[in-house]
């Protein structure tokens, strides 16, 4: 129960930070995607199921506040969480290279899918401009913020794995 409450709090906290603070601290109008960081991290740390669930609820929250169609972002984030869950077997907490690569790839996939479904279908074919001016800066900014938030997520994940301490005294 503590895990679920903590995860719900983290989703709300990351969403609030992304939609308030980091909207004011943009670089060239581009902000980091904290929901990708959270979804990807829990995907490769906790597995496919947890990645999917966190991705779904993160995307659903984003859909409710900013989406045009309910479920669009929920589906994208859910797939991102599932795909990152595939890397759980090769995840080592002390190595930061894999998380950075997976978060960058997840952010790239997110940006390409949203470009294809939201802009390309409307006849906006300038992928080069979109890639150089939006996708690449967002990935770099997200990776810079990942270096700050990843240790926090890792510490919370380690806290989840600690065995419950028993308060009952042992009888001899």
KEMARDREN-311630 format. One line per field, with one value per residue (C-alpha): x negated, y negated, z; residue number from 0. Coordinates in Angstrom, 2 decimals, padded with zeros to 5 digits. Each point is the difference from the previous one (the first is absolute). Layout:
east <- X, ...
north <- Y, ...
up <- Z, ...
kegu <- NUM, ...
//
This chain:
east <- 000.00, -002.89, -001.50, 003.19, 000.45, -003.64, 000.28, 003.23, -001.69, -003.01, 002.21, 001.82, -003.23, -001.75, 003.09, 000.31, -003.68, 000.20, 003.13, -000.92, -003.65, -001.58, 002.48, -001.53, -003.60, 000.02, -002.97, 001.15, 003.58, -000.99, 000.44, -001.07, 002.39, 000.04, 002.75, -002.33, -002.69, 002.41, 001.63, -003.27, -001.76, 002.71, 000.25, -003.61, -000.21, 003.27, 000.92, 002.54, 003.16, -001.03, -001.34, 003.30, 002.09, -002.08, -000.08, 003.75, 000.81, -002.63, 001.38, 003.58, -000.79, -001.62, 003.05, 002.44, -001.80, -001.61, 001.19, 002.56, 001.07, 000.18, -002.39, -002.45, -002.88, 001.02, -000.56, -003.36, -001.33, 001.33, -001.96, -003.10, 000.27, 000.50, -002.97, -002.28, 001.17, -001.63, -003.40, 000.52, -002.26, -003.01, 000.61, -002.67, 000.71, -003.59, -000.28, 001.58, -000.79, 002.94, 002.57, -001.25, 000.10, 003.48, 001.41, -001.46, 001.41, 003.38, 000.11, -000.97, 002.74, 002.53, -000.90, 000.03, 003.38, 001.55, -001.45, 001.36, 003.45, 000.51, -001.92, -000.79, 003.63, 000.88, -002.34, -002.98, -002.91, -003.00, -001.48, -003.52, 001.08, 002.05, -002.88, -002.65, 002.11, 002.29, -000.95, -003.77, 000.16, 002.72, -002.10, -003.08, 001.99, 001.72, -003.36, -001.42, 002.97, -000.27, -003.39, 001.72, 003.17, -001.35, -001.80, 003.24, 001.98, -002.75, 000.05, 003.78, -000.30, -002.56, 002.36, 002.72, -002.29, -000.92, 001.63, 002.63, -001.39, 001.92, 000.85, 001.05, -002.58, -001.28, 000.88, -002.72
north <- 000.00, -002.39, 000.71, -000.90, -003.22, -000.93, 000.69, -002.03, -002.85, 000.20, -000.10, -003.05, -001.69, 000.56, -001.13, -003.12, -000.84, 000.56, -002.07, -002.88, -000.53, 001.40, -001.91, -003.17, 001.26, 000.87, -000.33, -001.44, 000.99, 003.63, 001.71, 003.42, 002.94, 001.15, 002.53, 001.83, 000.06, 001.47, 002.50, 001.21, 000.25, 002.06, 002.10, 001.19, 000.07, 001.80, 001.82, -000.11, 000.04, -002.87, -001.96, 000.42, -001.01, -003.05, -000.94, 000.37, -002.15, -002.59, -000.24, -000.04, -002.90, -001.80, 000.79, -001.41, -003.32, -000.56, 002.61, -000.39, 003.64, 002.02, 002.93, -001.25, -000.78, 002.82, 002.48, -001.49, -000.09, 003.51, 001.37, -001.89, 001.51, 003.48, -000.27, -001.24, 002.89, 002.33, -001.23, 000.93, 003.06, -002.07, -002.93, -000.64, -002.80, -001.22, -000.49, -003.19, 000.60, 002.34, -002.30, -003.01, 001.92, 001.40, -003.35, -001.69, 002.74, -000.20, -003.76, 000.34, 002.60, -002.20, -003.04, 001.92, 001.60, -003.29, -001.68, 002.69, 000.11, -003.66, -001.91, 002.27, 000.99, -003.71, -000.49, -001.49, 001.82, -001.92, 002.81, -001.46, -003.30, 001.80, 002.35, -002.72, -002.58, 002.10, 003.67, -000.33, -002.85, 001.82, 003.17, -001.92, -001.92, 003.17, 001.77, -002.92, 000.13, 003.81, -000.35, -001.90, 002.12, 003.49, 000.41, -000.92, 002.59, 002.57, -000.63, 000.41, 003.22, 001.33, -000.94, 002.11, 003.01, -000.18, 002.74, -001.09, -000.35, 001.94, -001.77, 003.17, 001.23, 003.49, 002.61, 002.35
up <- 000.00, 000.80, -003.40, -001.84, 001.96, -000.58, -003.74, -000.24, 001.85, -002.34, -003.09, 001.35, 001.09, -003.34, -001.92, 002.15, -000.44, -003.76, -000.48, 002.33, 000.89, -003.16, -002.19, 001.41, -000.26, -003.68, -002.31, -003.29, 000.76, 000.61, 003.37, 001.27, 000.03, 003.62, -000.66, -002.42, 002.69, 002.56, -002.36, -001.50, 003.36, 001.63, -003.14, 000.02, 003.81, 000.80, -003.23, -002.80, 002.10, 002.29, -002.95, -001.82, 003.01, 000.82, -003.67, -000.32, 003.02, -000.92, -003.52, 001.23, 002.29, -002.93, -002.18, 002.52, 000.31, -003.40, -002.49, -002.76, 000.07, 003.20, -000.14, -002.65, 002.37, 002.35, -002.81, -000.99, 003.56, 000.66, -002.97, 001.12, 003.49, -001.45, -002.37, 002.79, 002.17, -002.53, 001.20, 003.65, -000.24, -001.11, 002.36, 002.61, 002.52, 000.17, -003.79, -001.36, -003.69, -000.66, 001.66, -001.96, -003.29, 000.70, 001.08, -003.09, -002.26, 001.75, -000.41, -003.67, -000.55, 001.80, -002.10, -003.29, 000.74, 001.05, -003.10, -002.29, 001.55, 000.83, -002.70, -002.94, -000.46, -000.19, -002.94, 001.84, -001.66, 001.34, 002.14, -000.18, 001.53, 002.66, 000.82, 000.31, 001.81, 002.21, 000.30, 000.48, 002.57, 001.95, 000.15, 001.18, 002.61, 001.21, 000.35, 001.99, 002.36, 000.16, 001.67, 002.82, 000.37, -000.73, 003.38, 001.77, -001.96, 000.56, 003.77, 000.10, -002.00, 002.49, 002.83, -001.69, -000.01, 003.71, 002.02, 002.48, 003.49, 002.57, 003.21, 001.80, 002.49, -000.62, 002.53, 001.09
kegu <- 0, 1, 2, 3, 4, 5, 6, 7, 8, 9, 10, 11, 12, 13, 14, 15, 16, 17, 18, 19, 20, 21, 22, 23, 24, 25, 26, 27, 28, 29, 30, 31, 32, 33, 34, 35, 36, 37, 38, 39, 40, 41, 42, 43, 44, 45, 46, 47, 48, 49, 50, 51, 52, 53, 54, 55, 56, 57, 58, 59, 60, 61, 62, 63, 64, 65, 66, 67, 68, 69, 70, 71, 72, 73, 74, 75, 76, 77, 78, 79, 80, 81, 82, 83, 84, 85, 86, 87, 88, 89, 90, 91, 92, 93, 94, 95, 96, 97, 98, 99, 100, 101, 102, 103, 104, 105, 106, 107, 108, 109, 110, 111, 112, 113, 114, 115, 116, 117, 118, 119, 120, 121, 122, 123, 124, 125, 126, 127, 128, 129, 130, 131, 132, 133, 134, 135, 136, 137, 138, 139, 140, 141, 142, 143, 144, 145, 146, 147, 148, 149, 150, 151, 152, 153, 154, 155, 156, 157, 158, 159, 160, 161, 162, 163, 164, 165, 166, 167, 168, 169, 170, 171
//
